[in-house]
Amino acid sequence: MTKKLQEKYFVYMVKCADQTLYTGLTNDIEKRVVAHNTGTTGAKYTRGRRPVMVVYIEQCETKSDALKRECVVKKLTRKEKIFLCHSRESGNPERTDNVEIYPRFPSARE
């Protein structure tokens, strides 16, 4: 019997149209963002705040790791989340090996 390929899991943040940030977890970023922007399967929080734009993605080794990381990120303040989104660009060595930064979003009111 062949071993099933291990799925990749991602913690991500999207910026909503009202400039709020939503943090989530998925194994398919593209499909999840489409769901947030078009379907009824997106998070209830984002349904009334469309469109959303991905501003941060972090790959985790396992679903368990992703769930733990999502919990940590969700507990951050808005200011800390914005810093996290820009940390790779600013040269912060923390967690840069598995993080993708998407286009900067306009400075939001703290």
N, C-alpha and C positions, 0 to 999 in steps of 0.2 A: 504494500500500500504506500502510495506517495504522500509525503507530508504536504499539507496545505500551506501555500505561501502566506507568510505573516502579513496581515493588513497593516497599513500605515495609518496612524491617527494623528490628527492635527487639532491644536487649540488655535482659534482664530478670533480676531476682533473685526467687526465691521463698524463703519461710521454711518449712522442713519441720517436721513434728510434733515432732521431737527438738530443735528450735530451731536447727538448722544452716541455712546459707544455700547455695543452689544458684544459679549464674549460667548463663544460656543465651542463645541467639540464636534468633529466629523471625521469620516474616513474618505470623503470625497468633497473637496473644497468647491469645485465648480458646480456640482449638483446642488450643494447646500446653498450657495449664493443665489442660484437661479430660484430655488425654493423660497428663499427670503424675499426675493424681488417679484415673484410672479404667482406662486402657488399658495394654497391654503395650508401647506405642510411646513411653512416657515414658522419660526417662533412667533408666538402671539405678540410679544413685545415689538417685533419689527414690522408686523403687518400694517400698522397705522403710521409707520415712519419710513416708508419707501420713498425713493430707492435707497438701497444700502450699497456701500463700497468697501471692499476688503482693505484694511489698513495694516493688518498684522497676521502672520501665520507662523506657527511653531510646530515642528514635527516632533512627535514623541515615539519612543520605542514600542510601547504597548498601550492598550486601551486603558489599563489601570494607571499608567504614568500620565496619560492624557487627562483622565478624570481628576487626578490629584493636582495637576498643573492648572487645569481649568478652574478648580476651586480656589487656588492661590491667586490667579489673575483676577477672578471675579471679586475678590476681597480688596483689591487695590483701589486706591482713590482714583478719580479721573486724572488728576495730575500725574500720578504714578503710571497709569496706563499710557498716557501720552508720552511720558519719558520712555517707557518700554518700547513703544512704537518707533521712537527715534534713536534708541540706544545704539543700534548697529551703525547708523549713519554718523553718530557723534563720536565713534571710536570706543564706546564702552565695551570692554571685553566680555561682559556677562552674557551668557547664553547666546552667543552669536553663531555658534556652529550649526544650529538647527533652526534658525529664524530667517524668515523672508520679510522684508519691509516693502510695503506697497507705497505708491505715491503719497507724499506728505499731504496731509489735509490741513486746511486753514487753521490757524491758531484759534482755538475755541476759548470761550470765556471759562475760566477756572471756576 
